């Protein structure tokens, strides 16, 4: 199956009526400028733009109208050399440059439109097919996977791991199931062997769900994981428990 790349970043900016969309704090008319700032030469500016993605465009794992074009823009800039620049880090953030952070954010967006989240929404009486941002995020999963998978062989190990982790919820899409066979060995050899227990857990969980053999794989979880868990959902804790997901503000 051939993969179609996402539209170019300039096209996403020009063709989106940002003022007509919303994020966590109202109209998303400020989002286009923040997206451009992701590639700014100033680390402080890049970091503020990244915070806008986390805290406005995808606040508390929620999908908004602005999340979809923002995700397309982020996917389109992943291979831009400027995403290899660093960003400010807080305690609990995952290692790696801006590119790794953007991949983590895309993984969180994909998780919010994944099979498990959809099942939870149905269980609490919120059919995901009645929530347009969920439907629209599902529609663009092949485009996002095309961009994310291009980072599987990135020279930075942190980026490679972040890309593999981000691809897992994207492969919930029936149109992408055929790619699981190629991705599974990489999950086993790279992500399950990560120094980060969150990545290990993601790999083992995905392989088990896909019917792959997980013999010999274990999650060497930090016994103080609750205390050390990242405050930023897209930086590490992608999959909430069903009980926590039931509280998501969809």
C-alpha positions as CSV (number, residue, x, y, z in Angstrom):
1,X,0.0,0.0,0.0
2,X,1.4,3.3,-1.1
3,X,1.4,6.2,1.4
4,X,0.4,9.7,0.5
5,X,2.3,12.4,2.2
6,X,0.5,15.2,4.1
7,X,0.0,18.5,2.3
8,X,2.8,21.0,2.6
9,X,2.9,23.3,5.6
10,X,2.4,26.4,3.7
11,X,-0.8,24.9,2.1
12,X,-2.1,23.9,5.5
13,X,-1.7,27.4,6.8
14,X,-3.2,29.1,3.8
15,X,-6.1,26.8,3.3
16,X,-7.3,26.7,6.9
17,X,-9.7,29.2,8.3
18,X,-8.2,29.3,11.7
19,X,-10.6,31.9,13.1
20,X,-13.5,29.6,12.4
21,X,-11.9,26.8,14.4
22,X,-11.6,26.4,18.2
23,X,-9.0,25.1,20.6
24,X,-9.2,24.9,24.4
25,X,-9.3,28.7,24.9
26,X,-11.7,29.7,22.2
27,X,-10.9,30.8,18.6
28,X,-7.8,29.3,17.1
29,X,-6.8,32.4,15.2
30,X,-3.6,32.5,17.2
31,X,-2.6,29.0,16.2
32,X,-1.2,29.6,12.7
33,X,1.5,32.0,14.1
34,X,2.4,29.5,16.8
35,X,2.8,26.7,14.2
36,X,5.2,28.9,12.3
37,X,7.1,29.5,15.5
38,X,7.8,25.8,15.9
39,X,10.7,26.4,13.5
40,X,12.0,29.7,15.0
41,X,15.7,30.1,15.5
42,X,15.1,31.1,19.2
43,X,14.7,28.1,21.5
44,X,12.4,30.0,23.8
45,X,10.1,30.8,20.9
46,X,10.1,27.2,19.8
47,X,9.3,26.0,23.3
48,X,6.4,28.5,23.7
49,X,5.0,27.2,20.4
50,X,5.3,23.6,21.5
51,X,3.4,24.5,24.7
52,X,0.6,26.0,22.6
53,X,0.2,22.6,20.9
54,X,0.1,20.8,24.3
55,X,-2.0,23.2,26.3
56,X,-4.4,24.8,23.8
57,X,-4.6,22.8,20.6
58,X,-4.7,19.4,22.4
59,X,-5.4,20.3,25.9
60,X,-5.8,17.4,28.3
61,X,-5.9,14.9,25.5
62,X,-9.0,16.6,23.9
63,X,-9.5,16.9,20.2
64,X,-10.7,20.3,18.9
65,X,-11.4,21.6,15.5
66,X,-8.0,23.2,15.3
67,X,-6.2,19.9,16.3
68,X,-6.7,18.4,12.8
69,X,-5.0,21.0,10.6
70,X,-2.4,21.6,13.3
71,X,-1.6,17.8,13.2
72,X,-1.2,18.0,9.4
73,X,1.1,21.0,9.7
74,X,3.2,19.2,12.4
75,X,3.4,16.1,10.2
76,X,4.5,18.2,7.2
77,X,7.4,19.8,9.0
78,X,8.8,16.7,10.8
79,X,11.7,16.3,8.3
80,X,12.6,20.0,8.3
81,X,16.2,20.2,9.6
82,X,15.1,22.8,12.1
83,X,13.0,20.2,14.0
84,X,16.4,18.7,15.1
85,X,17.0,21.7,17.3
86,X,16.4,21.5,21.0
87,X,13.5,22.8,23.1
88,X,13.2,23.6,26.8
89,X,12.6,20.6,29.0
90,X,10.7,20.1,32.2
91,X,11.0,17.4,34.8
92,X,9.5,14.2,33.4
93,X,9.7,15.2,29.7
94,X,11.1,12.6,27.3
95,X,14.6,13.2,25.9
96,X,15.2,14.3,22.4
97,X,15.0,17.4,20.1
98,X,11.9,19.2,18.8
99,X,11.3,16.4,16.3
100,X,10.9,13.8,19.1
101,X,8.5,16.2,21.0
102,X,6.4,16.7,17.8
103,X,6.2,12.9,17.3
104,X,5.1,12.5,20.9
105,X,2.4,15.1,20.3
106,X,1.2,13.4,17.2
107,X,1.0,10.1,19.1
108,X,-1.2,11.7,21.7
109,X,-3.5,13.1,19.0
110,X,-3.7,9.6,17.4
111,X,-4.4,8.0,20.7
112,X,-7.3,10.4,21.3
113,X,-8.9,8.9,18.1
114,X,-7.8,5.4,18.7
115,X,-9.8,2.2,19.1
116,X,-9.6,2.2,22.9
117,X,-10.7,5.8,23.3
118,X,-13.5,5.2,20.8
119,X,-14.7,2.2,22.8
120,X,-14.6,4.2,26.0
121,X,-16.7,7.0,24.5
122,X,-19.3,4.5,23.4
123,X,-19.4,2.9,26.8
124,X,-20.2,6.3,28.4
125,X,-22.8,7.2,25.8
126,X,-20.7,9.5,23.6
127,X,-20.6,7.8,20.2
128,X,-17.3,8.9,18.6
129,X,-18.9,9.1,15.2
130,X,-21.0,12.0,16.5
131,X,-17.9,14.0,17.5
132,X,-16.5,15.7,14.4
133,X,-12.9,16.2,15.6
134,X,-12.7,12.4,16.4
135,X,-14.0,11.5,12.9
136,X,-11.7,14.0,11.2
137,X,-8.6,12.8,13.1
138,X,-9.4,9.3,12.0
139,X,-9.7,10.4,8.4
140,X,-6.1,11.8,8.4
141,X,-4.4,8.8,10.1
142,X,-2.8,7.5,6.8
143,X,-1.4,11.0,6.1
144,X,0.1,11.2,9.6
145,X,1.5,7.6,9.4
146,X,3.2,8.5,6.2
147,X,5.1,11.4,7.9
148,X,5.7,9.5,11.2
149,X,7.1,6.4,9.5
150,X,9.6,8.5,7.6
151,X,11.3,9.1,11.0
152,X,11.8,5.3,11.7
153,X,15.4,5.6,10.5
154,X,16.2,9.0,11.9
155,X,19.9,9.3,13.1
156,X,18.7,10.3,16.6
157,X,17.7,7.3,18.7
158,X,15.2,9.4,20.7
159,X,13.5,10.4,17.5
160,X,13.4,6.8,16.2
161,X,11.7,5.6,19.5
162,X,9.3,8.5,19.5
163,X,8.3,7.7,15.9
164,X,7.7,4.0,16.6
165,X,5.6,4.9,19.7
166,X,3.6,7.4,17.7
167,X,2.8,5.0,15.0
168,X,1.1,2.5,17.3
169,X,-2.2,4.2,17.7
170,X,-2.2,5.3,14.0
171,X,-2.1,1.6,13.1
172,X,-5.5,1.2,14.7
173,X,-6.7,2.4,11.3
174,X,-8.0,-0.5,9.2
175,X,-6.4,1.0,6.1
176,X,-3.0,0.7,7.8
177,X,-3.3,-2.7,9.3
178,X,-1.1,-4.1,6.6
179,X,1.8,-2.1,7.9
180,X,1.8,-3.9,11.3
181,X,3.8,-6.8,9.9
182,X,6.7,-4.5,9.0
183,X,6.5,-2.4,12.1
184,X,6.3,-5.3,14.6
185,X,10.0,-6.3,14.4
186,X,11.0,-2.7,15.0
187,X,8.7,-2.5,18.1
188,X,10.3,-5.7,19.4
189,X,13.9,-4.8,18.6
190,X,13.9,-1.0,19.3
191,X,11.0,0.1,21.4
192,X,10.7,-2.9,23.7
193,X,14.5,-2.5,24.3
194,X,14.2,1.2,25.2
195,X,15.6,2.5,28.4
196,X,12.2,4.2,29.0
197,X,9.7,1.9,30.6
198,X,6.8,3.8,28.9
199,X,8.2,2.9,25.5
200,X,8.7,-0.7,26.6
201,X,5.1,-0.9,27.7
202,X,3.7,0.6,24.5
203,X,5.7,-1.9,22.5
204,X,4.6,-5.0,24.5
205,X,1.0,-3.9,24.6
206,X,0.8,-3.2,20.8
207,X,2.5,-6.5,19.9
208,X,0.1,-8.5,22.1
209,X,-2.9,-6.7,20.6
210,X,-1.6,-7.5,17.1
211,X,-1.3,-11.2,18.0
212,X,2.5,-11.1,17.9
213,X,4.7,-13.3,20.1
214,X,5.8,-11.3,23.2
215,X,7.8,-14.2,24.8
216,X,10.8,-12.8,26.6
217,X,9.6,-9.2,26.6
218,X,9.0,-7.5,29.9
219,X,8.4,-3.9,31.0
220,X,11.1,-2.9,33.5
221,X,8.8,-0.3,35.1
222,X,10.1,2.3,37.5
223,X,8.6,1.4,40.9
224,X,8.1,5.2,41.5
225,X,6.4,5.6,38.1
226,X,3.4,7.4,39.5
227,X,5.6,10.1,41.1
228,X,7.9,10.3,38.1
229,X,5.2,10.2,35.4
230,X,5.4,13.1,32.9
231,X,3.0,16.0,33.5
232,X,2.7,16.3,29.7
233,X,0.4,13.5,28.4
234,X,2.0,13.5,24.9
235,X,5.5,13.3,26.4
236,X,5.0,9.9,27.8
237,X,1.7,8.6,29.2
238,X,-0.3,8.1,26.0
239,X,-2.8,5.6,27.1
240,X,-5.0,6.4,30.1
241,X,-6.8,3.7,32.1
242,X,-10.5,3.2,31.1
243,X,-11.6,4.9,34.3
244,X,-9.5,8.0,33.5
245,X,-10.6,8.0,29.9
246,X,-14.2,8.1,31.0
247,X,-13.5,11.5,32.4
248,X,-12.1,13.0,29.2
249,X,-14.0,16.2,28.3
250,X,-15.3,15.2,24.9
